[in-house]
Amino acid sequence: MFIKKLEFIFASVILLAMSVLGLNYYKSYAFKNNDLPESYKKHIEMKEKEVLSNMQKHYGFTLDIPLIVTDKFQGRLYGLTSYKNGQIKIYLNKKVMKESMEYILGTVIAHEYAHAMMFQQGYMHTKDDGHSSLWQKTCVKLGGEDCQQYVDQQEIIMSKMPF
């Protein structure tokens, strides 16, 4: 009798675990293959407005440049500002949004707009100008919480820990 109960418990745990795995797979698949959820779009739009408001407040102008969410990035790049043929565009990586949306809102958007300002103002003369002290000051004024050169993966992981 005890063995039967143990088998039932074991089978129940396996069934529950498989259900959780299946649900997680479905959610991941749905996020990857569907348009960005409205809640994400709204948060990005609100942060963009905040950054542009800070730009107007501190610099007296705003930039009208596209902020594009894409899943075409290779690897774990969070964002990218491109300057090509006089056009500035900001790209955000959809692939990392699900796990790092707070980081993207708190840091990446202001980080990329600071790059856009450096391009627009003509301060990008060498590759080292992208993360200069002027860029860092600009990033902070735009509302960036952590204006470093690159993403600190350990910081993102630790911010998700319950302790």
Backbone bond lengths (Angstrom), bond angles and torsions (degrees), N, CA, C in turn:
res aa  C-N    CA-C-N  psi(-1)  N-CA   C-N-CA  omega(-1)  CA-C   N-CA-C  phi
1 M - - - 1.452 - - 1.534 110.79 -
2 F 1.361 115.47 -44.72 1.462 119.96 179.39 1.531 111.17 -60.06
3 I 1.338 116.89 -39.74 1.470 122.37 -179.39 1.525 109.62 -64.29
4 K 1.306 118.03 -40.18 1.468 121.80 179.57 1.531 110.60 -63.42
5 K 1.341 116.70 -42.98 1.471 120.29 178.06 1.525 110.55 -63.12
6 L 1.319 115.56 -42.23 1.455 120.60 179.58 1.526 110.99 -63.93
7 E 1.334 116.56 -41.18 1.465 120.76 176.93 1.526 110.61 -63.76
8 F 1.327 116.87 -41.20 1.462 120.98 179.18 1.536 110.72 -63.33
9 I 1.321 116.65 -44.53 1.474 121.03 178.89 1.527 110.21 -62.85
10 F 1.316 116.26 -45.57 1.454 120.93 179.83 1.532 110.78 -60.68
11 A 1.322 117.04 -46.14 1.471 121.46 179.24 1.532 110.42 -63.88
12 S 1.319 117.73 -37.63 1.472 121.50 179.06 1.530 110.99 -65.63
13 V 1.328 116.24 -42.54 1.467 120.51 179.10 1.526 110.44 -64.01
14 I 1.323 116.20 -42.62 1.474 120.16 178.29 1.524 110.26 -62.89
15 L 1.310 118.07 -44.24 1.468 122.34 179.27 1.531 110.88 -62.71
16 L 1.312 116.65 -43.23 1.456 121.00 178.25 1.540 110.90 -63.45
17 A 1.311 116.64 -44.95 1.468 120.93 179.36 1.520 111.26 -62.44
18 M 1.308 116.97 -42.32 1.469 120.08 178.83 1.524 110.85 -65.74
19 S 1.322 117.60 -36.31 1.463 121.13 177.25 1.532 111.19 -64.36
20 V 1.326 116.36 -43.91 1.469 120.94 178.45 1.534 110.45 -63.36
21 L 1.318 116.76 -44.95 1.468 120.54 177.57 1.523 111.21 -60.86
22 G 1.311 117.07 -43.27 1.464 121.09 178.66 1.521 111.89 -62.67
23 L 1.317 117.08 -42.79 1.466 121.30 178.56 1.529 110.70 -64.17
24 N 1.331 117.15 -44.03 1.463 120.33 178.01 1.521 111.66 -62.57
25 Y 1.328 116.98 -41.33 1.458 120.71 177.36 1.522 110.24 -61.53
26 Y 1.327 117.17 -45.16 1.462 120.99 179.77 1.527 111.47 -61.38
27 K 1.333 117.15 -45.29 1.465 120.53 179.72 1.523 111.15 -62.07
28 S 1.313 116.39 -42.12 1.464 120.98 178.84 1.528 110.27 -64.57
29 Y 1.309 116.88 -44.86 1.464 122.02 178.78 1.525 110.51 -62.02
30 A 1.333 116.67 -45.30 1.462 120.87 -178.98 1.528 110.82 -63.88
31 F 1.339 117.70 -41.16 1.463 120.69 179.05 1.522 110.31 -63.89
32 K 1.323 115.38 -43.33 1.468 120.38 -176.95 1.526 111.68 -67.68
33 N 1.311 118.53 -36.71 1.465 122.08 -170.47 1.521 115.11 -103.49
34 N 1.313 117.82 3.03 1.461 120.59 177.60 1.516 109.86 -118.36
35 D 1.318 115.52 169.07 1.456 121.40 176.40 1.530 108.86 -62.40
36 L 1.305 115.58 157.59 1.461 121.32 178.97 1.532 109.36 -58.60
37 P 1.336 118.27 134.70 1.472 120.13 179.30 1.532 111.73 -58.24
38 E 1.301 116.00 147.62 1.469 121.57 -178.76 1.523 111.93 -57.33
39 S 1.323 117.40 -37.00 1.466 119.62 -179.90 1.534 110.49 -62.92
40 Y 1.319 117.84 -38.86 1.467 121.34 177.59 1.527 109.89 -65.57
41 K 1.337 115.59 -45.55 1.475 120.11 179.73 1.526 110.55 -58.50
42 K 1.330 116.17 -42.80 1.463 121.01 -178.56 1.537 110.88 -64.72
43 H 1.329 117.08 -43.79 1.471 120.77 178.82 1.527 111.39 -63.37
44 I 1.326 116.75 -41.71 1.466 120.73 178.81 1.526 109.94 -64.36
45 E 1.311 116.55 -44.54 1.466 121.28 179.48 1.532 111.28 -61.53
46 M 1.328 116.58 -42.67 1.469 120.03 179.07 1.531 111.04 -63.76
47 K 1.336 117.13 -42.84 1.464 120.51 179.44 1.527 110.57 -66.28
48 E 1.322 116.51 -39.79 1.463 119.91 178.14 1.532 110.10 -61.54
49 K 1.318 117.56 -43.07 1.472 121.01 177.69 1.525 111.02 -61.62
50 E 1.332 116.30 -41.17 1.463 120.83 178.15 1.536 110.77 -62.00
51 V 1.321 116.54 -46.02 1.469 121.03 180.00 1.536 109.96 -62.77
52 L 1.316 117.17 -44.49 1.468 120.34 179.68 1.527 111.52 -66.20
53 S 1.316 117.21 -34.89 1.470 120.85 175.39 1.523 110.47 -64.51
54 N 1.327 116.61 -43.21 1.475 120.68 176.55 1.529 110.86 -63.66
55 M 1.308 116.86 -36.88 1.462 121.07 178.19 1.529 109.82 -63.24
56 Q 1.328 116.34 -45.48 1.466 120.35 178.47 1.534 110.55 -63.07
57 K 1.304 116.21 -43.54 1.465 121.80 -178.66 1.525 112.09 -62.82
58 H 1.329 117.18 -45.86 1.469 120.77 -173.59 1.528 114.63 -91.03
59 Y 1.342 116.62 -24.68 1.462 119.06 -173.73 1.526 113.92 -123.35
60 G 1.319 117.19 -10.36 1.463 120.45 175.77 1.514 114.99 80.81
61 F 1.310 118.78 12.55 1.458 121.96 176.85 1.532 108.95 -155.72
62 T 1.323 115.39 167.59 1.458 121.25 172.57 1.523 108.70 -130.46
63 L 1.289 115.35 157.35 1.461 120.96 177.54 1.521 109.16 -102.66
64 D 1.314 115.29 135.57 1.463 120.89 175.64 1.526 107.06 -103.36
65 I 1.324 114.75 87.79 1.468 119.93 -178.97 1.520 109.24 -129.48
66 P 1.317 115.96 149.33 1.470 118.12 -179.39 1.522 112.68 -71.37
67 L 1.319 114.65 139.82 1.461 123.42 173.55 1.527 105.27 -112.67
68 I 1.325 115.63 109.23 1.454 121.93 -169.86 1.530 110.05 -112.52
69 V 1.322 115.92 127.85 1.473 121.11 174.72 1.528 106.56 -95.80
70 T 1.330 115.85 125.91 1.457 120.65 -176.53 1.520 111.35 -137.19
71 D 1.317 115.29 154.93 1.463 120.07 174.28 1.528 110.37 -110.69
72 K 1.322 116.80 21.06 1.468 122.21 -177.30 1.522 113.87 -90.67
73 F 1.324 118.87 -2.88 1.460 121.58 179.01 1.521 110.76 -68.80
74 Q 1.308 115.50 142.94 1.457 121.36 170.07 1.525 106.71 -93.66
75 G 1.302 117.33 139.08 1.459 120.37 176.99 1.519 112.78 77.55
76 R 1.341 114.80 -154.56 1.460 120.93 -170.34 1.521 112.94 -110.50
77 L 1.312 117.81 27.09 1.452 121.50 175.87 1.528 108.85 -63.50
78 Y 1.317 117.26 129.06 1.466 121.05 -175.88 1.522 112.23 -84.89
79 G 1.305 116.66 -37.42 1.447 120.43 -178.95 1.516 110.26 -157.80
80 L 1.330 114.90 166.12 1.456 120.86 -178.41 1.519 108.13 -155.28
81 T 1.322 116.06 136.82 1.456 120.99 172.58 1.516 107.14 -111.15
82 S 1.325 115.86 125.58 1.465 119.07 -179.21 1.525 109.52 -112.08
83 Y 1.320 113.96 147.60 1.462 121.97 175.81 1.518 106.41 -130.87
84 K 1.320 115.60 108.87 1.460 120.76 -176.15 1.521 109.09 -141.08
85 N 1.322 115.30 125.55 1.467 121.54 179.14 1.528 112.18 53.35
86 G 1.321 116.07 40.57 1.457 120.79 178.44 1.515 115.02 79.08
87 Q 1.309 117.33 0.10 1.469 122.05 -178.85 1.529 109.88 -103.74
88 I 1.324 116.27 132.84 1.457 121.95 176.65 1.524 107.85 -108.16
89 K 1.338 115.65 133.75 1.462 121.39 176.53 1.517 108.25 -138.03
90 I 1.327 115.27 144.75 1.461 121.56 175.28 1.524 107.88 -112.23
91 Y 1.331 114.94 131.86 1.456 121.96 178.56 1.528 109.22 -117.39
92 L 1.333 116.17 137.59 1.460 122.63 173.69 1.523 107.84 -116.79
93 N 1.315 116.34 141.29 1.454 122.71 -176.49 1.528 110.90 -86.21
94 K 1.317 116.17 110.14 1.464 121.50 179.60 1.525 111.63 -63.11
95 K 1.338 117.37 -31.91 1.465 121.38 -175.32 1.528 112.77 -60.93
96 V 1.326 117.83 -27.48 1.466 119.86 -177.94 1.527 112.79 -101.92
97 M 1.319 117.51 -3.80 1.464 120.34 -175.13 1.516 113.76 -64.69
98 K 1.298 117.04 -40.11 1.460 120.01 -174.96 1.525 110.78 -59.90
99 E 1.316 117.20 -38.85 1.462 120.07 -177.16 1.524 113.00 -94.31
100 S 1.325 118.46 -15.16 1.468 120.28 -171.92 1.527 113.60 -135.91
101 M 1.309 118.13 31.18 1.462 120.62 -176.55 1.529 111.82 -60.35
102 E 1.313 118.08 -39.47 1.467 120.20 179.37 1.525 111.09 -61.09
103 Y 1.312 116.56 -41.04 1.469 120.92 178.99 1.531 110.70 -66.37
104 I 1.308 116.94 -41.45 1.468 120.61 178.97 1.524 109.79 -62.27
105 L 1.330 116.86 -44.19 1.466 120.15 -179.77 1.526 111.58 -70.07
106 G 1.316 117.63 -40.98 1.455 120.77 -175.28 1.511 114.45 -77.89
107 T 1.317 116.74 -27.84 1.460 119.37 -171.68 1.528 114.35 -130.55
108 V 1.314 117.32 -50.16 1.465 120.63 -167.21 1.534 112.83 -65.16
109 I 1.313 118.56 -43.27 1.464 119.83 -176.47 1.527 110.68 -63.56
110 A 1.325 118.09 -47.74 1.471 120.30 177.24 1.528 110.36 -63.18
111 H 1.332 116.98 -39.30 1.463 123.10 178.22 1.538 110.06 -55.95
112 E 1.324 116.10 -48.57 1.466 120.06 -177.31 1.526 111.91 -71.95
113 Y 1.328 117.68 -36.24 1.477 119.35 175.78 1.529 111.07 -66.17
114 A 1.319 117.47 -32.46 1.473 119.63 175.64 1.530 109.68 -63.91
115 H 1.326 117.03 -40.28 1.470 119.77 174.54 1.526 110.58 -61.96
116 A 1.316 116.73 -43.50 1.468 120.40 179.80 1.525 110.63 -59.07
117 M 1.324 115.92 -41.27 1.473 118.90 178.21 1.527 111.01 -64.88
118 M 1.319 117.52 -39.07 1.465 120.33 178.44 1.536 110.17 -62.39
119 F 1.332 116.88 -41.52 1.463 120.33 175.93 1.526 110.45 -62.89
120 Q 1.333 115.87 -49.46 1.462 121.02 -174.96 1.524 112.02 -63.86
121 Q 1.318 116.95 -35.23 1.461 121.48 -178.16 1.534 112.51 -86.94
122 G 1.322 117.55 -4.39 1.457 121.08 176.99 1.510 114.77 80.06
123 Y 1.331 117.70 25.62 1.465 121.30 -178.84 1.523 113.70 -93.31
124 M 1.305 118.13 6.86 1.464 121.16 -177.55 1.532 109.63 -100.85
125 H 1.322 116.11 83.43 1.463 120.56 -178.83 1.521 111.92 -100.19
126 T 1.315 116.94 -31.62 1.470 121.05 177.82 1.525 107.93 -131.32
127 K 1.325 116.21 166.92 1.467 119.29 -179.45 1.530 111.62 -64.48
128 D 1.332 117.99 -24.50 1.459 121.60 -179.87 1.529 112.80 -76.84
129 D 1.328 117.17 -14.95 1.463 120.43 -179.97 1.527 112.41 -69.64
130 G 1.324 117.34 -19.78 1.464 121.58 -176.78 1.512 114.16 -61.64
131 H 1.322 118.14 -30.51 1.460 121.38 -179.11 1.527 110.59 -129.06
132 S 1.305 115.78 41.03 1.465 122.29 -179.13 1.533 110.16 -73.60
133 S 1.331 115.62 175.86 1.469 119.04 177.13 1.526 110.20 -65.87
134 L 1.323 117.76 -32.78 1.474 120.79 175.88 1.524 110.26 -64.12
135 W 1.333 116.74 -43.10 1.458 120.40 177.48 1.531 110.19 -61.70
136 Q 1.349 117.49 -44.04 1.465 120.67 -179.55 1.523 111.26 -61.02
137 K 1.324 117.86 -43.85 1.473 121.53 178.04 1.519 110.45 -62.10
138 T 1.324 115.70 -41.31 1.466 120.25 178.58 1.520 110.53 -63.33
139 C 1.307 117.15 -44.94 1.460 122.31 -179.93 1.532 110.90 -58.82
140 V 1.318 116.59 -44.25 1.466 121.10 179.28 1.531 110.30 -64.02
141 K 1.327 117.23 -44.88 1.468 120.48 179.78 1.523 112.17 -63.60
142 L 1.325 116.66 -28.28 1.463 120.16 178.75 1.522 112.50 -80.60
143 G 1.332 116.98 -7.92 1.459 120.14 176.65 1.509 114.70 108.15
144 G 1.320 117.78 11.80 1.463 120.46 177.47 1.520 110.21 -69.12
145 E 1.315 116.60 132.46 1.465 121.12 -178.91 1.522 112.16 -80.78
146 D 1.316 116.86 -28.19 1.461 120.94 -175.29 1.525 107.78 -146.31
147 C 1.303 116.33 89.61 1.464 120.85 -173.43 1.520 111.10 -93.23
148 Q 1.329 114.60 75.33 1.450 121.76 175.76 1.517 108.55 -103.44
149 Q 1.306 114.42 172.46 1.452 119.19 -179.18 1.525 111.30 -67.03
150 Y 1.313 116.99 -48.35 1.449 120.64 -175.88 1.522 110.38 -131.89
151 V 1.304 115.01 166.47 1.452 122.49 -179.77 1.525 110.09 -66.65
152 D 1.312 115.18 136.58 1.455 121.04 174.29 1.531 107.21 -98.15
153 Q 1.339 116.10 97.26 1.464 121.05 -176.45 1.526 111.64 -57.33
154 Q 1.323 117.33 -38.64 1.459 121.12 -179.73 1.524 110.43 -62.14
155 E 1.335 116.71 -39.80 1.461 121.19 179.38 1.524 110.87 -62.77
156 I 1.318 117.20 -41.38 1.459 121.21 179.92 1.524 110.19 -65.86
157 I 1.313 116.32 -44.94 1.469 120.32 179.87 1.530 110.51 -62.17
158 M 1.325 116.81 -46.78 1.460 120.09 -177.38 1.529 112.02 -66.48
159 S 1.339 117.85 -29.84 1.461 119.67 179.55 1.521 111.47 -68.65
160 K 1.319 118.33 -17.17 1.459 122.25 179.29 1.532 112.70 -91.13
161 M 1.311 117.00 -9.26 1.456 120.95 -178.57 1.538 109.86 -75.72
162 P 1.318 117.36 143.22 1.462 120.41 -176.47 1.526 114.15 -76.10
163 F 1.304 118.84 -0.50 1.465 120.94 -178.23 1.500 110.55 -119.61
